[in-house]
C-alpha cells in the first residue's frame, strides 16, 4: 500500500503517489474491455461509423482523467514523472506507455513519489490525517456512512 490510504477517489482522481501493477491492471483491464466491448456491440447492431466515432469520443472523455491519474501513479512507481504520459497522445507510442506501465517493475523501496506500494506501511508512512481517520496498518476502517 502506498503512503495514501486506499480509496477509489485517490486512485481515480489524484496524481500523487504510487500504485503497483495489480492495481493498474485492475483498472485498465476493465476499461479497455469496456471500450472494446462497446465498439463490438455498436458494430454488431449496425451502427454507422460516424456514430461509433462520436460515442467512443464521449466515452474517451469520461475515462481520460481517471486513466491519466492511474497511469501517472504507475509511472511514479518506477520513478518517472507523470509528464511521460504525454507520449500516450502520440500514435503508436501510447501502446508502449500502456504496456510499460503494465509490465515494468516498480522501484524497490521508497522513491521521490512515495514508499513502495508492495511493502507494508509503517507508522511513519501513513499520514497523520489517515491515522486519525481510522487507518491502521494500511487498511481503511469501514464505516456505515
C-alpha positions in Angstrom: 0.0 0.0 0.0 1.3 3.5 -0.6 1.5 6.4 1.7 -2.1 7.2 0.8 -5.0 5.3 2.5 -6.5 3.5 -0.5 -9.7 4.9 -1.8 -11.2 5.0 -5.3 -11.3 8.8 -5.1 -7.5 8.8 -4.6 -6.9 6.1 -7.3 -9.0 7.8 -10.0 -8.7 11.5 -9.3 -5.3 12.1 -7.7 -2.0 12.3 -9.4 0.0 11.7 -6.2 1.7 8.5 -5.0 2.4 5.1 -6.5 0.5 2.0 -7.3 1.6 -1.5 -8.2 0.9 -3.4 -11.5 -2.0 -5.3 -10.0 -3.9 -2.1 -9.2 -3.0 -0.7 -12.7 -4.4 -3.8 -14.4 -7.4 -3.9 -12.1 -8.4 -0.5 -13.6 -7.0 -0.7 -17.1 -8.2 -4.2 -17.9 -11.9 -3.4 -17.4 -11.7 0.0 -19.0 -10.1 -1.4 -22.2 -12.6 -4.3 -22.1 -15.4 -1.8 -21.9 -14.2 0.2 -24.8 -13.6 -2.9 -27.0 -16.9 -4.5 -25.9 -18.8 -1.3 -26.6 -17.2 -1.0 -30.0 -18.1 -4.6 -31.0 -21.6 -4.1 -29.7 -22.1 -1.0 -31.8 -20.8 -2.7 -34.9 -23.0 -5.7 -34.3 -26.2 -3.7 -34.2 -25.2 -1.9 -37.4 -24.3 1.5 -36.1 -22.7 3.8 -38.7 -19.1 4.8 -38.4 -19.8 8.4 -37.5 -22.0 7.4 -34.6 -19.4 5.0 -33.4 -16.7 7.6 -33.5 -18.9 10.1 -31.6 -19.8 7.6 -29.0 -16.2 6.5 -28.5 -15.1 10.1 -28.2 -17.7 10.7 -25.4 -16.6 7.5 -23.7 -13.0 8.6 -24.0 -13.8 12.0 -22.4 -15.3 10.1 -19.4 -12.3 7.7 -18.9 -9.5 10.1 -19.8 -8.9 11.8 -16.5 -9.1 8.7 -14.3 -6.9 6.8 -16.8 -4.3 9.5 -16.7 -4.4 9.6 -12.9 -3.9 5.8 -12.7 -1.2 5.7 -15.3 0.6 8.6 -13.6 0.8 6.8 -10.3 2.1 3.8 -12.2 4.8 5.9 -13.8 5.6 7.2 -10.4 6.2 3.6 -9.2 9.2 3.4 -11.5 10.3 6.9 -10.6 9.2 8.6 -13.8 7.3 11.9 -13.9 3.7 11.9 -14.9 4.7 14.1 -17.8 5.8 10.9 -19.6 2.0 10.4 -20.1 2.2 12.9 -23.0 3.7 10.1 -25.0 0.3 8.5 -24.8 -1.0 11.1 -27.2 1.5 10.2 -29.9 0.1 7.5 -32.2 1.7 4.1 -31.6 3.7 5.3 -28.6 0.5 5.1 -26.5 0.7 1.3 -26.7 4.3 1.5 -25.5 3.4 3.6 -22.5 0.4 1.4 -21.7 2.5 -1.8 -21.8 5.5 -0.3 -20.0 3.2 0.7 -17.1 1.7 -2.8 -17.0 4.9 -4.8 -17.3 7.7 -2.8 -15.8 8.5 -3.5 -12.1 8.4 -0.6 -9.8 11.4 1.0 -7.9 12.4 -1.1 -4.8 11.9 0.9 -1.6 10.8 4.5 -1.5 11.4 6.9 -4.3 10.6 10.6 -4.8 6.9 9.8 -5.2 6.4 7.8 -2.0 7.0 4.4 -0.4 6.9 1.1 -2.3 3.3 0.1 -2.7 4.2 -3.5 -2.2 5.8 -3.0 1.2 3.6 -2.9 4.3 3.1 0.6 5.6 4.9 1.7 8.7 3.5 4.2 11.2 5.7 6.8 9.5 4.4 6.1 6.0 0.7 6.5 6.9 0.0 10.3 7.2 -1.3 11.6 10.5 -4.7 12.5 8.9 -5.1 9.0 7.7 -4.3 7.5 11.1 -6.8 9.9 12.7 -9.4 8.7 10.1 -9.0 5.1 11.2 -6.3 3.8 9.0 -4.4 1.1 10.8 -1.7 -1.0 9.1 -2.7 0.5 5.7 -6.3 -0.6 5.9 -9.1 1.9 6.0 -11.6 1.4 8.8 -15.0 0.6 7.4 -17.9 2.8 8.4 -21.6 2.8 7.6 -21.5 6.4 6.5 
